[in-house]
Amino acid sequence: MSESILPTRRSLALAWATVALLWLAGGSNYLTRTMLTTMRGSVIEEIPMTEAQFGLLTSGFLVFYAAASPFGGFLADRFSRRRVVLWSIFSWSAITWITAYARTLEVFLVLRCLLGLSQAFYIPAAVALIVDYHRGSTRALATGIHLTGMIVGAVIGGVGGWLAEKHGWSYAYTTIGLPNLALGILLYLFLRDSPREPVGQSVTGAPPEIRLGDAVRSLTKPGAFYYVAACMGVQGGVSWIIIGWMPTVMREQFQMAQGEAGFSTLGCLYVAQAIGLLSGGFWSDRQSASNPRARIIIPAVAILLTTPLFLLTGWFHHIGFTIVSLAAWGLAMGFLGANTMPMVCLVVDARYRATAIGVLNGLTSICGSLAIYGVGALRDAKVGVSLILTFAAIGVFLCGSLLWLANLAVKKNGPVPSSGQ
């Protein structure tokens, strides 16, 4: 690590304080987006709608989230990352609170779409701000810790269902929305931008400007980012198949109750993912000191090793295989999550890191929604669970292979300048 990026004690404390603040914000982000799914009965009781219309509330969120993510990332590259984070959290907190007063499906749908729009700006800005502070030996671990906040937020989304059951869904939205506005004030008071890594000078001697056209040209230039983007798209499809359909598989194959199947699936997945985020981030930080490509190699190998487990799960209906495959996929996704932004730092111009994360977020959301619909269509066509899980195994193998191709591309061409490892 060069002397220019060696952290002082004060800067190190500020770097970890930033992770702590964004950990809270990340938890809020996932809590407010997932809480609706836990209060379906309460919402439908007061606002009559079909199952398809209730599903549209999530689809609308995903469409706007996916469409806005690249633009949100560009704004975080072009302007203050801190301001983009603050705008995002104040917006989604206010929208969550206002949703408590929705009384028609149309208003609810508009608010869900606005929620997707507002939340799309957060992750690109937040992870870019984290890697501005954390360079080298703490980069992946810091990113992984931040993402564990999102897992905690998703898990405690069940609080919304409990509040809705006891006091009504409007009360739940008010109770969760208002404290999130207070969290926004906390970030306003204490969150700060960090100087960004140098990227050279233009012909005039000034730092190169950040332009949307340049961002598009940079990210569409053939290279390792193509493989990373394709990998994240496939990963989004596989992950949403598991989240959306594995509870059903567990219930049908092993005669579990609905709640038991959901808890077994998501509990196993999220615990393993949290372990992977922390251990994968720490391991990657250690290994990247001697080989920067460890940011790519570690998650690629972890994903490839998961492939045979999904094949076993599909063809041998044993709960042990199912639990192990879920845990392995969660662990691999933790490794990938902790290293996604460090990988981007290796393969993307430092000026457009947040834009790249926005593109990856959008791809993950689009492919995830298509995969969930596709599996539903296969189920309607009476395609068996074994074949669906075989398709998932193929996706897992493809995901790991694409990441390995990204590794080979970086090995051939080297990391981009100012990668900061």
N, C-alpha and C positions, 0 to 999 in steps of 0.2 A: 504494500500500500504506500502511495507517495506521501511525502510530508504534508502536502497541501490538503489532504483529506484526513489526516490523523486527528481524531476528536480530542478536544480538551474536556476536562471534567465537567465544565458548565454546559458545553454543547452536547455532551453525551446525556446529561440529565434532561436537557430540553428535548433531545431526540426521543427518549423513552417516555417523557411526559406527553409528547405528541401522539405516540402510539396509544397511551392510556386514554387520552381524550377521544381519539378516533375509534378505539375499542368500544366505548360507550355509544358513539354515533353509529357504528356498524351494527351494534345490537338493536338500536332503535330502528335502523333501516329495515332489518329483517323482521322485527316484531310487528311493525306497522303494515308491512306488505303481506305477511302470512296470517295475521289474526282473523281475517275474514273467513278463511277456510275452517276455522274452529267454531264458528257461530252460525253455520248454515241454517239450522233449524229456527233459530231466533229471528234471523233476517227474513226468511221466507214466510214466517208466521205473520209478520207485520207488513211486508211488502210482497204481495203475491207474485210469484214468478215460476216459470218452469225450470227443470233441471238444466236445460240448455241455456236459458237466460242467466241462471246463476253462474254457469261455467263461463258465460260471456264476460262476466265481471273480471275474471282472471285473465281471459284472453285479451280483453281490452288493455289491461295493465301491461301484459307482455308485449303487445304490438307497439305501444307507445314507448315502453322501456327500451326495446330493441332498436327502434328507429332513432331515438334521441341519444343513445349511448355514445356513438362516435362523435356527434356534435358536442355533447357534454365534455368528452375528453379533449376535443380541440380547444374549447374555451378554457379548460384547465391548463393547457399548454400555452395558450395565447395571453391569458391574464393571471391574476393572483389565484393560486390553488386554494388558499384560505378562503377567499371570497366566494369561490364556487362551492366549496363545502358548506359555508354558512348559508348561502342562498338556498342550497338543496335542503338542508335540515330544517330551516325555518319554513320552507314551502311544504315539505311533506308533513311536518307537524301541524301546520295550520289546516291542511287538507284533511288530515286524520280527524281533527277536532270538528271541522265543518261537516264531515260525513255523518256525524251524529244527528244532524238535522235533515238528512235526506229522507224523503217520504215517497218517492217514486223510483221505479227502476231506471228511468232515463237520467234522473239526477245522480243516482248512485253510480251509473255507468260512466258518466262524465267525470265524476270525482275520482273514480278508479283509474281512468285514463290519465287524468292530471297527476295522480299519485305516481304512476309509472313514469311520466315525463319528468317530474321533480326528482325522483330517486335515481334516474339514469345518470345524473350529473355527479352523484356522490362518489361511487367506487373509483372511477378513473382519477378524479382529483385527489382522493384520500390516499390511494396507493402510490401515486406519483409524489405526493408530499412526503410520504414515509421514506421512499428511496432517495429523495433529496436530502433527508436527514441521515439516513443509514446507508453508508457506502462501504462495500467490502465485507468485513467480518460479521456484521449484524443484519445485513440486508434481508435475507430470506427469513430469519427468525422473527424479525420485526414484522414483516409482511404476514407470516403465519399467525403470530399472536393477534394481529388486527382481525384476521379472518375468524379466529375462534370467537370473537365477539358476535359475529354474525350467526354462528352456530347457536350460541346461547340465546340470541334474539329469536331465532326460529323455534327453538325448543320451548321458550317461555311464551310463545304465541298462544299456547293453550290457555294462558291467563285470560285472554280475550273471550274464549268460549265459556270459561267459568263465570266471568263477570256477566256475560250476556245471559247465561242460564239463571243467575241469581237476581239480576237487576235490569235486564234488557240490553239489547245490543247497542242502543244509543248511549246508554250509561258507560258501556265498555269503551266506545270510541272517545267519549269525553274524558274519561279517567286516564286513558293512555295518551291521548293527544296533547293535553295541557302540560303534563310533565316533560314531554318532548320539546315543547317550546322553551321550558326552563333549561333543558340541556343545550339548546341552541344558544341561549344567553351565556352559559358557561363556556362554550367554545368561542363565542365572540370575545369574551374577556381574556382567554388564556391561549387560544390557538394562534400560532404565528407561522408565517412563511419562512422557508429556508432558502439561502442562496442555491441556485441551480448549478449543476456541473458545467464547466466550460465546454463549448463546442467549436472552438476556433473562431476565426474572424472572416468577415467578408472582404471583398477587394478594397473597400473603403476603410478597413481597419476596425469597423464596428462589429459587434456580434451579429450573426446572421438573423434576419427577421423571421418571424413565425407567420406563415401564410397558409391558408387552407389548400390552395393549389399545390404548394410544395409538400404539404402533409399527404395529400392524395398520391402524388408522384412517388414520394418516399416509401409509402406503405405498399404500393402496387408494383414496385420494382421487384423483379424475380429474385428470390433469395430465401433465406431460412424462415423469414416471417410467414411466407406462404404455408410452410409445413406446420408452423405453430398455430396459425389460424385454422387450418384444416383439422388439426388435432383437437382444438378447443370446440369446433363445431361438432365433431363426432362425440367428444366427451359430454357435451351438453345433451345430445340425444340419448346416450347410454344412461347418464345420471338421471334424467327425467323419466326414463323407462323404469328405472329401479325405484325412484321415489313414488312414481304414480301407480305402478302396477305390482311391485313385489309384495305389498301388504295383501293384495288380492290372491297372489300365488300362495302365500303362506296360509291364508285362510282356507283356500280350496284344497291344497295338498295335505295340510296337516290338521285340518278341522279345528282351527283356532277361532276364538271369538274375534269380532272386528277390532275391538280396542287392543286386545292382546297381539294381534297380527301387526297392527300399525306401530305399537310400541316396540315390538321385537325388531321390526325392520328398521325403523328410523332411529331407534335408540342405539342399535348395533352400528348402524352406518355413521351416525353423528359422533359417537364416542371414538370410533376408529379414526374418523376424519380429524378430530381434534388432536389425537395422538400423532397422526401423520403431519399435521401442520407444525407442531412444535418440534418433533424429532426430525422430520424431513428438512425443516428450516435450519435447525442447528447443524445437522450433518452436512447439508449443502454449503453452509457458510464455512465449515472447517475444510471441506474438500476443495472448494473453489479457490482457496489460497494457492494451491499448487496446480489446479486445473480448472479454469473458469467454466469449461463445458460441463462440469459436475452439476451445474444448475439444470441442465437438460438431461444428462445421463441418468441421474438418480430417479426422477419421476418416470422416465421412459422404461427403465428396467422394472420398476415397481408395477407399472401398468401391464407390461408384457407377461410378468409372472402371474397376473390375475386371470389371464385368458383360460388356462386349463380348468381353473376352479369353476368358472361359469359353464363350461362344457359339462363338467361333472354334475353341476346343479341341474342342468337341463335334462340330462339323461338318466340320472340316478336320484330318485326323489327321496332324499334323506335330509332330515333337518340339519344334520351336522354339516353337510356340504353347503347348504343354503346359508347358514350362519357364517361359515368360514369365508365364503365368496363375498358376502356383504361386508364383512370386516376387512377383507383384503382390498376390495374396491374403495371403501372409505379411507383406508390407510393410503392407498395410491393417490386418491383425490386430495388428501392432505399434503402429500409430497408435491403434487402438481400445483395446488393452490399457493403453497408457500413460495414456490419457485416461478410462478407465472410472470410476475413483474421483473424479478431478476433475469429471467430468460429474455423478456422484452428488452431489458437494458443491454443485453449482449447483441441483439439482432436489429434494433431500431435506432434511428437517429435520436439522440438525447432530447432534441427539441420536441419530439412527437410521441413520447412515451405514453402520456395520458390518452392521446388520440388512439394509439394502438390498443390500449386496454379497453377503450370504448368500443372499438371494432370487435374485439374478442368477446366482450359482454353481449353485444348485439347478436353475434353469430351463435353464441351459446343459447340465448333465449329463443331465437328463431328455430334452431335445430331441435331444441328441447320440446317446444310446442308442437312441431311437426311429428316428432317421434311419439309423443303421447297420443296424438290423433291417429297415427299410423298403427300403433298397437291396438287401439280401440277398434279400428277397422278390421284388423286381423282377428280380434276376438269375435267380432260380429260375424266374420266369415268362418267361424268355428275352427280357426287354426289353433293347434294345441300349444300348451305352455312350453313344452320341450323345444319346439321349433322357435318360439319367440325368444327363449333364453339362448338358443344357439345363435340367433341373429345378434343378440346382445354380446355374446362372446366374440363374434366376428368384429363387432364395433370396438370392443376392448382391444383386440389385436391390432386393428387398423389405427386406433388412437396411439398406442405405443409405438407402432412402426413409423407413423408420421413424425412423432417426436424424435425418433432415432435418426430419421432423415434430416431433421433440423440440426441435430448434433453433427452429422457428417458435413452439412453445408457450412457450419461454423468452423469445423476442423479444417475445411478446405480454404475458406476465405478469411477466417479470423473474425474476432468480435469487432463490432463497430467502434470507432474511436470514442473515447470518453464513456466507455461502458461501465466503469466503476466496479466491474465484476459483480 
